[in-house]
Amino acid sequence: MELMSMWVAPRARGRGVGELLIAAVADWAALAGARTMLLAVAEGNTAAERLYRRAGFLPTGAQAEMPDGIRRERVMAKPLR
């Protein structure tokens, strides 16, 4: 399973909304039989990367090219129950 394009409105940030969204998707993915959840975070998006690390994601060492062909994303993975 892959978490793609998650966004939280600025006025809702810092209130646990991101953590709740990630937990809901992780629960759904685990119920669907997934053992791992992946995501890609743009290099330099440190706030998002901190959120994902708090949610249990770790860097895989892999990178993905963004659609603009210039920027890169770091791939992160979270093991599921």
A tleap script that builds the chain and sets N, CA, C and O, in Angstrom:
source leaprc.protein.ff14SB
mol = sequence {
  NMET GLU LEU MET SER MET TRP VAL ALA PRO
  ARG ALA ARG GLY ARG GLY VAL GLY GLU LEU
  LEU ILE ALA ALA VAL ALA ASP TRP ALA ALA
  LEU ALA GLY ALA ARG THR MET LEU LEU ALA
  VAL ALA GLU GLY ASN THR ALA ALA GLU ARG
  LEU TYR ARG ARG ALA GLY PHE LEU PRO THR
  GLY ALA GLN ALA GLU MET PRO ASP GLY ILE
  ARG ARG GLU ARG VAL MET ALA LYS PRO LEU
  CARG
}
set mol.1.N position { 0.844 -1.173 0.000 }
set mol.1.CA position { 0.000 0.000 0.000 }
set mol.1.C position { 0.889 1.236 0.000 }
set mol.1.O position { 1.982 1.235 0.567 }
set mol.2.N position { 0.409 2.273 -0.635 }
set mol.2.CA position { 1.156 3.521 -0.699 }
set mol.2.C position { 0.254 4.678 -0.302 }
set mol.2.O position { -0.865 4.806 -0.800 }
set mol.3.N position { 0.744 5.508 0.589 }
set mol.3.CA position { 0.060 6.731 0.988 }
set mol.3.C position { 0.500 7.820 0.018 }
set mol.3.O position { 1.690 8.112 -0.099 }
set mol.4.N position { -0.461 8.416 -0.673 }
set mol.4.CA position { -0.115 9.414 -1.692 }
set mol.4.C position { -0.886 10.706 -1.467 }
set mol.4.O position { -2.073 10.688 -1.142 }
set mol.5.N position { -0.206 11.809 -1.642 }
set mol.5.CA position { -0.818 13.138 -1.708 }
set mol.5.C position { -1.633 13.521 -0.480 }
set mol.5.O position { -2.745 14.033 -0.616 }
set mol.6.N position { -1.114 13.288 0.682 }
set mol.6.CA position { -1.790 13.728 1.893 }
set mol.6.C position { -1.479 15.204 2.124 }
set mol.6.O position { -0.340 15.643 1.966 }
set mol.7.N position { -2.502 15.958 2.498 }
set mol.7.CA position { -2.326 17.388 2.756 }
set mol.7.C position { -3.266 17.792 3.880 }
set mol.7.O position { -4.427 17.385 3.906 }
set mol.8.N position { -2.767 18.582 4.795 }
set mol.8.CA position { -3.566 19.101 5.904 }
set mol.8.C position { -3.537 20.625 5.802 }
set mol.8.O position { -2.473 21.225 5.645 }
set mol.9.N position { -4.698 21.237 5.890 }
set mol.9.CA position { -4.790 22.700 5.813 }
set mol.9.C position { -3.924 23.334 6.896 }
set mol.9.O position { -3.875 22.832 8.019 }
set mol.10.N position { -3.244 24.423 6.576 }
set mol.10.CA position { -2.355 25.052 7.553 }
set mol.10.C position { -3.005 25.333 8.899 }
set mol.10.O position { -2.361 25.158 9.934 }
set mol.11.N position { -4.253 25.762 8.916 }
set mol.11.CA position { -4.886 26.096 10.197 }
set mol.11.C position { -5.178 24.857 11.053 }
set mol.11.O position { -5.434 24.979 12.251 }
set mol.12.N position { -5.140 23.658 10.439 }
set mol.12.CA position { -5.384 22.411 11.177 }
set mol.12.C position { -4.085 21.711 11.576 }
set mol.12.O position { -4.113 20.719 12.305 }
set mol.13.N position { -2.965 22.215 11.106 }
set mol.13.CA position { -1.680 21.576 11.410 }
set mol.13.C position { -1.315 21.764 12.875 }
set mol.13.O position { -1.680 22.757 13.503 }
set mol.14.N position { -0.583 20.784 13.405 }
set mol.14.CA position { -0.160 20.846 14.792 }
set mol.14.C position { -1.236 20.406 15.766 }
set mol.14.O position { -1.081 20.578 16.975 }
set mol.15.N position { -2.325 19.840 15.262 }
set mol.15.CA position { -3.434 19.408 16.107 }
set mol.15.C position { -3.658 17.900 16.070 }
set mol.15.O position { -4.655 17.403 16.594 }
set mol.16.N position { -2.731 17.177 15.451 }
set mol.16.CA position { -2.852 15.722 15.413 }
set mol.16.C position { -3.639 15.186 14.229 }
set mol.16.O position { -3.863 13.980 14.131 }
set mol.17.N position { -4.061 16.068 13.327 }
set mol.17.CA position { -4.854 15.638 12.180 }
set mol.17.C position { -4.051 14.700 11.283 }
set mol.17.O position { -4.561 13.667 10.849 }
set mol.18.N position { -2.806 15.051 11.007 }
set mol.18.CA position { -1.956 14.209 10.160 }
set mol.18.C position { -1.768 12.830 10.754 }
set mol.18.O position { -1.848 11.829 10.041 }
set mol.19.N position { -1.518 12.767 12.049 }
set mol.19.CA position { -1.341 11.476 12.716 }
set mol.19.C position { -2.604 10.625 12.609 }
set mol.19.O position { -2.527 9.420 12.370 }
set mol.20.N position { -3.778 11.259 12.787 }
set mol.20.CA position { -5.041 10.534 12.685 }
set mol.20.C position { -5.284 10.022 11.269 }
set mol.20.O position { -5.750 8.897 11.086 }
set mol.21.N position { -4.974 10.837 10.274 }
set mol.21.CA position { -5.134 10.403 8.886 }
set mol.21.C position { -4.234 9.216 8.572 }
set mol.21.O position { -4.672 8.238 7.966 }
set mol.22.N position { -2.973 9.308 8.988 }
set mol.22.CA position { -2.032 8.217 8.735 }
set mol.22.C position { -2.489 6.948 9.437 }
set mol.22.O position { -2.439 5.867 8.852 }
set mol.23.N position { -2.933 7.064 10.684 }
set mol.23.CA position { -3.390 5.896 11.438 }
set mol.23.C position { -4.595 5.253 10.761 }
set mol.23.O position { -4.683 4.026 10.702 }
set mol.24.N position { -5.523 6.059 10.248 }
set mol.24.CA position { -6.705 5.515 9.578 }
set mol.24.C position { -6.311 4.759 8.313 }
set mol.24.O position { -6.833 3.675 8.050 }
set mol.25.N position { -5.402 5.319 7.536 }
set mol.25.CA position { -4.956 4.647 6.309 }
set mol.25.C position { -4.183 3.383 6.657 }
set mol.25.O position { -4.359 2.356 6.001 }
set mol.26.N position { -3.334 3.436 7.673 }
set mol.26.CA position { -2.562 2.255 8.085 }
set mol.26.C position { -3.488 1.138 8.561 }
set mol.26.O position { -3.268 -0.028 8.235 }
set mol.27.N position { -4.518 1.485 9.325 }
set mol.27.CA position { -5.485 0.482 9.783 }
set mol.27.C position { -6.195 -0.157 8.599 }
set mol.27.O position { -6.338 -1.379 8.545 }
set mol.28.N position { -6.641 0.658 7.653 }
set mol.28.CA position { -7.319 0.155 6.463 }
set mol.28.C position { -6.390 -0.758 5.658 }
set mol.28.O position { -6.798 -1.833 5.217 }
set mol.29.N position { -5.137 -0.324 5.469 }
set mol.29.CA position { -4.171 -1.114 4.704 }
set mol.29.C position { -3.912 -2.461 5.376 }
set mol.29.O position { -3.840 -3.486 4.698 }
set mol.30.N position { -3.773 -2.466 6.695 }
set mol.30.CA position { -3.536 -3.717 7.421 }
set mol.30.C position { -4.734 -4.654 7.285 }
set mol.30.O position { -4.560 -5.857 7.092 }
set mol.31.N position { -5.946 -4.112 7.384 }
set mol.31.CA position { -7.149 -4.935 7.214 }
set mol.31.C position { -7.245 -5.507 5.804 }
set mol.31.O position { -7.801 -6.586 5.600 }
set mol.32.N position { -6.700 -4.776 4.838 }
set mol.32.CA position { -6.700 -5.241 3.448 }
set mol.32.C position { -5.589 -6.265 3.190 }
set mol.32.O position { -5.481 -6.806 2.089 }
set mol.33.N position { -4.765 -6.526 4.212 }
set mol.33.CA position { -3.721 -7.535 4.085 }
set mol.33.C position { -2.329 -7.021 3.792 }
set mol.33.O position { -1.403 -7.813 3.619 }
set mol.34.N position { -2.163 -5.715 3.733 }
set mol.34.CA position { -0.834 -5.155 3.472 }
set mol.34.C position { 0.062 -5.353 4.686 }
set mol.34.O position { -0.395 -5.290 5.827 }
set mol.35.N position { 1.315 -5.588 4.431 }
set mol.35.CA position { 2.293 -5.739 5.517 }
set mol.35.C position { 3.169 -4.507 5.682 }
set mol.35.O position { 3.800 -4.314 6.721 }
set mol.36.N position { 3.201 -3.666 4.637 }
set mol.36.CA position { 4.037 -2.468 4.646 }
set mol.36.C position { 3.278 -1.341 3.958 }
set mol.36.O position { 2.544 -1.569 2.997 }
set mol.37.N position { 3.464 -0.126 4.460 }
set mol.37.CA position { 2.913 1.053 3.804 }
set mol.37.C position { 4.087 1.922 3.380 }
set mol.37.O position { 5.005 2.165 4.163 }
set mol.38.N position { 4.052 2.384 2.151 }
set mol.38.CA position { 5.104 3.230 1.601 }
set mol.38.C position { 4.577 4.637 1.367 }
set mol.38.O position { 3.372 4.857 1.244 }
set mol.39.N position { 5.497 5.575 1.309 }
set mol.39.CA position { 5.192 6.931 0.884 }
set mol.39.C position { 6.473 7.554 0.368 }
set mol.39.O position { 7.566 7.041 0.605 }
set mol.40.N position { 6.330 8.662 -0.338 }
set mol.40.CA position { 7.487 9.421 -0.806 }
set mol.40.C position { 7.300 10.861 -0.369 }
set mol.40.O position { 6.233 11.443 -0.560 }
set mol.41.N position { 8.334 11.429 0.217 }
set mol.41.CA position { 8.270 12.810 0.702 }
set mol.41.C position { 9.340 13.624 -0.025 }
set mol.41.O position { 10.484 13.189 -0.158 }
set mol.42.N position { 8.950 14.811 -0.490 }
set mol.42.CA position { 9.868 15.663 -1.239 }
set mol.42.C position { 11.055 16.060 -0.373 }
set mol.42.O position { 10.905 16.391 0.803 }
set mol.43.N position { 12.234 16.021 -0.979 }
set mol.43.CA position { 13.428 16.478 -0.270 }
set mol.43.C position { 13.212 17.917 0.166 }
set mol.43.O position { 12.738 18.751 -0.606 }
set mol.44.N position { 13.561 18.193 1.401 }
set mol.44.CA position { 13.406 19.537 1.937 }
set mol.44.C position { 12.097 19.765 2.666 }
set mol.44.O position { 11.931 20.795 3.319 }
set mol.45.N position { 11.154 18.819 2.571 }
set mol.45.CA position { 9.885 18.951 3.286 }
set mol.45.C position { 10.062 18.336 4.676 }
set mol.45.O position { 9.529 17.270 4.983 }
set mol.46.N position { 10.822 19.042 5.493 }
set mol.46.CA position { 11.213 18.501 6.797 }
set mol.46.C position { 10.035 18.337 7.751 }
set mol.46.O position { 10.029 17.411 8.562 }
set mol.47.N position { 9.036 19.218 7.671 }
set mol.47.CA position { 7.873 19.084 8.556 }
set mol.47.C position { 7.136 17.785 8.259 }
set mol.47.O position { 6.758 17.065 9.183 }
set mol.48.N position { 6.929 17.480 6.994 }
set mol.48.CA position { 6.252 16.233 6.624 }
set mol.48.C position { 7.096 15.029 7.026 }
set mol.48.O position { 6.567 14.044 7.540 }
set mol.49.N position { 8.389 15.103 6.798 }
set mol.49.CA position { 9.251 13.973 7.154 }
set mol.49.C position { 9.223 13.717 8.662 }
set mol.49.O position { 9.231 12.562 9.086 }
set mol.50.N position { 9.190 14.767 9.471 }
set mol.50.CA position { 9.082 14.595 10.930 }
set mol.50.C position { 7.765 13.914 11.301 }
set mol.50.O position { 7.734 13.027 12.154 }
set mol.51.N position { 6.682 14.335 10.654 }
set mol.51.CA position { 5.376 13.718 10.893 }
set mol.51.C position { 5.425 12.228 10.570 }
set mol.51.O position { 4.969 11.402 11.360 }
set mol.52.N position { 5.971 11.891 9.422 }
set mol.52.CA position { 6.022 10.488 9.007 }
set mol.52.C position { 6.903 9.663 9.941 }
set mol.52.O position { 6.578 8.515 10.244 }
set mol.53.N position { 7.999 10.232 10.392 }
set mol.53.CA position { 8.853 9.508 11.347 }
set mol.53.C position { 8.115 9.272 12.662 }
set mol.53.O position { 8.209 8.188 13.238 }
set mol.54.N position { 7.389 10.268 13.138 }
set mol.54.CA position { 6.590 10.089 14.360 }
set mol.54.C position { 5.551 8.987 14.179 }
set mol.54.O position { 5.207 8.288 15.131 }
set mol.55.N position { 5.058 8.836 12.960 }
set mol.55.CA position { 4.035 7.827 12.667 }
set mol.55.C position { 4.643 6.449 12.415 }
set mol.55.O position { 3.913 5.498 12.136 }
set mol.56.N position { 5.976 6.328 12.508 }
set mol.56.CA position { 6.606 5.024 12.377 }
set mol.56.C position { 7.238 4.730 11.030 }
set mol.56.O position { 7.694 3.610 10.801 }
set mol.57.N position { 7.277 5.705 10.134 }
set mol.57.CA position { 7.927 5.503 8.838 }
set mol.57.C position { 9.433 5.702 8.985 }
set mol.57.O position { 9.892 6.564 9.735 }
set mol.58.N position { 10.181 4.895 8.262 }
set mol.58.CA position { 11.641 5.016 8.236 }
set mol.58.C position { 12.115 5.115 6.791 }
set mol.58.O position { 11.499 4.533 5.898 }
set mol.59.N position { 13.206 5.849 6.550 }
set mol.59.CA position { 13.733 5.943 5.183 }
set mol.59.C position { 14.161 4.565 4.677 }
set mol.59.O position { 14.713 3.757 5.425 }
set mol.60.N position { 13.896 4.315 3.400 }
set mol.60.CA position { 14.316 3.046 2.794 }
set mol.60.C position { 15.652 3.177 2.088 }
set mol.60.O position { 16.287 2.173 1.767 }
set mol.61.N position { 16.081 4.402 1.845 }
set mol.61.CA position { 17.292 4.643 1.069 }
set mol.61.C position { 16.993 4.839 -0.409 }
set mol.61.O position { 17.856 5.281 -1.168 }
set mol.62.N position { 15.767 4.511 -0.823 }
set mol.62.CA position { 15.372 4.684 -2.221 }
set mol.62.C position { 14.900 6.116 -2.449 }
set mol.62.O position { 14.455 6.801 -1.527 }
set mol.63.N position { 15.008 6.541 -3.685 }
set mol.63.CA position { 14.518 7.858 -4.069 }
set mol.63.C position { 13.630 7.718 -5.289 }
set mol.63.O position { 13.750 6.754 -6.046 }
set mol.64.N position { 12.743 8.675 -5.479 }
set mol.64.CA position { 11.863 8.708 -6.639 }
set mol.64.C position { 11.966 10.091 -7.269 }
set mol.64.O position { 12.134 11.091 -6.571 }
set mol.65.N position { 11.865 10.137 -8.573 }
set mol.65.CA position { 11.884 11.411 -9.273 }
set mol.65.C position { 10.474 11.985 -9.285 }
set mol.65.O position { 9.504 11.270 -9.535 }
set mol.66.N position { 10.371 13.268 -9.014 }
set mol.66.CA position { 9.062 13.923 -9.031 }
set mol.66.C position { 8.663 14.190 -10.483 }
set mol.66.O position { 9.519 14.170 -11.367 }
set mol.67.N position { 7.381 14.438 -10.740 }
set mol.67.CA position { 6.912 14.637 -12.110 }
set mol.67.C position { 7.616 15.753 -12.871 }
set mol.67.O position { 7.650 15.734 -14.102 }
set mol.68.N position { 8.183 16.735 -12.150 }
set mol.68.CA position { 8.877 17.817 -12.856 }
set mol.68.C position { 10.215 17.372 -13.439 }
set mol.68.O position { 10.842 18.113 -14.196 }
set mol.69.N position { 10.651 16.162 -13.088 }
set mol.69.CA position { 11.910 15.629 -13.616 }
set mol.69.C position { 13.148 16.236 -12.988 }
set mol.69.O position { 14.266 15.906 -13.384 }
set mol.70.N position { 12.971 17.113 -12.022 }
set mol.70.CA position { 14.099 17.807 -11.391 }
set mol.70.C position { 14.215 17.425 -9.919 }
set mol.70.O position { 15.268 16.987 -9.455 }
set mol.71.N position { 13.123 17.599 -9.205 }
set mol.71.CA position { 13.152 17.341 -7.768 }
set mol.71.C position { 13.053 15.844 -7.471 }
set mol.71.O position { 12.586 15.055 -8.292 }
set mol.72.N position { 13.506 15.481 -6.270 }
set mol.72.CA position { 13.504 14.082 -5.848 }
set mol.72.C position { 12.666 13.934 -4.584 }
set mol.72.O position { 12.456 14.887 -3.833 }
set mol.73.N position { 12.198 12.717 -4.377 }
set mol.73.CA position { 11.471 12.372 -3.160 }
set mol.73.C position { 12.191 11.227 -2.471 }
set mol.73.O position { 12.781 10.369 -3.127 }
set mol.74.N position { 12.142 11.219 -1.137 }
set mol.74.CA position { 12.690 10.116 -0.355 }
set mol.74.C position { 11.571 9.124 -0.085 }
set mol.74.O position { 10.486 9.512 0.346 }
set mol.75.N position { 11.828 7.852 -0.333 }
set mol.75.CA position { 10.839 6.815 -0.069 }
set mol.75.C position { 10.994 6.355 1.377 }
set mol.75.O position { 12.099 6.089 1.849 }
set mol.76.N position { 9.845 6.267 2.076 }
set mol.76.CA position { 9.828 5.822 3.474 }
set mol.76.C position { 8.843 4.660 3.586 }
set mol.76.O position { 7.903 4.559 2.798 }
set mol.77.N position { 9.060 3.792 4.561 }
set mol.77.CA position { 8.203 2.624 4.752 }
set mol.77.C position { 7.844 2.462 6.225 }
set mol.77.O position { 8.606 2.823 7.122 }
set mol.78.N position { 6.645 1.898 6.438 }
set mol.78.CA position { 6.161 1.624 7.796 }
set mol.78.C position { 5.644 0.186 7.797 }
set mol.78.O position { 4.767 -0.159 7.005 }
set mol.79.N position { 6.181 -0.647 8.677 }
set mol.79.CA position { 5.624 -2.001 8.791 }
set mol.79.C position { 4.244 -1.944 9.436 }
set mol.79.O position { 4.002 -1.150 10.345 }
set mol.80.N position { 3.350 -2.790 8.958 }
set mol.80.CA position { 1.985 -2.834 9.487 }
set mol.80.C position { 1.774 -4.099 10.295 }
set mol.80.O position { 2.481 -5.087 10.095 }
set mol.81.N position { 0.820 -4.083 11.199 }
set mol.81.CA position { 0.507 -5.252 12.018 }
set mol.81.C position { -0.262 -6.278 11.218 }
set mol.81.O position { -0.613 -7.334 11.745 }
savepdb mol mol.pdb
quit
